[in-house]
């Protein structure tokens, strides 16, 4: 597929790395030449320097035969105009735009009629990250919480800790511990090794366990993995940017006790005017005296979401040392996540990683409606819809064990007419089933996509 990425932002670069690795023809456009030169030195891509909203620049980048334009510059207006030009001048089939401003996001009629901006999909990395953090807060102890089938099914990653009922138990014993709960362990990560689960696999302390269950059963499974968890009430947020402010507003609406720390005094005043019950503090989130003065030792969650990775990491580590029960840090640079250990930070949140799935769902072949990156992008979970019939489909009418999935790939759940099914090896795939698939090696995605493509003869 030929794809134009407009904007060499961290989100654009991260998505380019994934798409190039899947043998797509990628061109990146940016007004700055230096980041483009750096990208060319390490990726097999084409680059064009110029304003992404100019028709001549898009033409030079090959928009005439591009299948998809992904506009992720740091300027909403450039992204919107670029998509409009891609439609008007080049009839680009799919146009995706990053929109940050609430003025646009709260007035979606701008994009919903023929007279508006011709954008097929709007992505808001800040909104995606905010929702991701909310789910982590609502499920204490989770390191990742992902929704499938409109939230009916969730894939949750938890770290197994001493006190959990399933520690040192074989997976075959799950039914004995939870007789009324259906769940499937999709993968276990032990140190840096991935373990493909079998009925004899034993869960060890410190294992990262990813399991699938109906949403209503998630908390019961987590309790078995981790023992009783105290309810989250008191939350500190470091950083009053778009993510921090919107996170504070939603947590306030949900009844949490929230304190927000913002360094810029004028910004802190504006935030204080925009929230009702949130306590807004003007100060440095990495100031130990400030944290101690505000009783950080009583915090259930400390979440650092400033725009500077180093401050987020430092503030989270400090909050951990001073007694916060659980700490999270927003980290944009992949190198800080992949190559540096942070044992005193419970969750590292990657905005590019959280956003990539929103884009990949529109690039995957077959009817793939949801994509989530796991473990820093090395693994992947997708939701695919089975179309066709037994003659035209490679999966319909077959038992799960009879489908030629590549090694390390498994079906975690099936949603059929609104019902969640945790399949056995003999469960038969039926037309229009939503199939949630876990892949511990995302390089096999093309093989899985091909299984869900319908033969051309099907009508």
JOHU-V771364 format. One record per backbone hydrogen bond with DSSP energy under -0.5 kcal/mol. NH is the residue of the N-H (numbers start at 1). CO is the residue of the C=O. If there is no record, write none. Layout:
BEGIN
NH,CO
NH,CO
END
This chain:
BEGIN
3,1
3,25
4,68
5,3
5,27
6,4
6,70
7,5
7,29
9,7
13,9
14,10
15,11
16,12
17,13
18,14
19,15
20,16
21,17
22,18
22,19
23,20
24,19
25,1
26,24
27,3
28,46
29,5
30,48
36,32
37,33
38,34
39,35
40,36
41,37
42,38
42,39
43,39
45,43
46,26
48,28
50,30
52,50
54,51
57,54
58,54
59,55
60,56
61,57
62,59
63,58
65,62
66,63
67,2
68,2
69,94
70,4
71,69
71,96
72,6
72,70
76,74
79,75
80,76
81,77
82,78
83,79
84,80
85,81
86,82
87,83
88,84
89,85
90,85
90,86
91,87
92,86
93,66
94,67
96,69
97,121
98,71
99,97
99,123
104,101
105,101
106,102
107,104
110,107
111,108
112,109
116,113
117,110
119,117
120,95
121,95
123,97
128,124
129,125
130,126
131,127
132,128
133,129
134,130
135,131
136,132
137,133
138,134
139,135
142,139
143,157
144,157
146,155
148,153
152,149
153,148
154,213
155,146
156,154
156,211
157,144
158,209
159,141
160,158
160,207
161,225
164,161
165,224
166,224
167,164
168,203
169,166
171,201
172,199
173,170
174,171
177,173
178,174
181,178
183,181
184,212
186,184
186,210
187,210
188,195
189,208
190,188
190,193
191,189
193,190
195,188
196,194
197,195
201,198
203,169
206,160
207,204
208,189
209,158
209,207
210,187
210,208
211,156
211,209
212,184
213,154
214,182
215,152
217,214
218,214
218,215
221,217
222,218
223,219
224,220
225,221
226,222
227,223
235,233
235,257
236,301
237,259
238,303
239,237
239,261
245,241
246,242
247,243
248,244
249,245
250,246
251,247
252,248
253,249
254,250
255,252
256,251
257,233
258,256
259,235
260,279
261,237
262,260
262,281
265,263
268,264
269,265
270,266
271,267
272,268
273,269
274,270
274,271
275,271
279,258
280,278
281,260
281,279
283,262
283,281
285,283
287,284
288,286
291,287
292,288
293,289
294,290
295,292
296,291
298,295
299,296
300,234
301,234
302,326
303,236
304,302
304,328
305,238
305,303
309,307
312,308
313,309
314,310
315,311
316,312
317,313
318,314
319,315
320,316
321,317
322,318
323,320
324,319
325,299
328,302
329,347
330,304
331,329
331,349
334,332
336,333
337,333
337,334
338,334
339,335
345,342
346,327
347,327
349,329
349,347
350,348
351,349
354,350
355,351
356,352
357,353
358,355
359,355
359,356
360,356
361,357
362,359
363,360
364,360
367,452
368,366
369,367
369,383
370,383
372,381
374,379
377,374
378,374
378,375
379,374
380,439
381,372
382,437
383,370
384,382
384,435
385,367
386,433
387,385
393,389
394,451
397,429
398,395
400,427
401,425
402,399
403,399
403,400
405,403
409,406
410,438
412,410
412,436
413,436
414,421
415,434
416,414
416,419
417,415
419,416
421,414
421,419
423,421
427,424
429,398
432,386
433,430
434,415
435,384
435,433
436,413
436,434
437,382
437,435
438,410
439,380
440,408
442,378
444,441
445,442
448,444
449,445
450,446
451,447
452,448
452,449
453,450
455,392
458,455
END
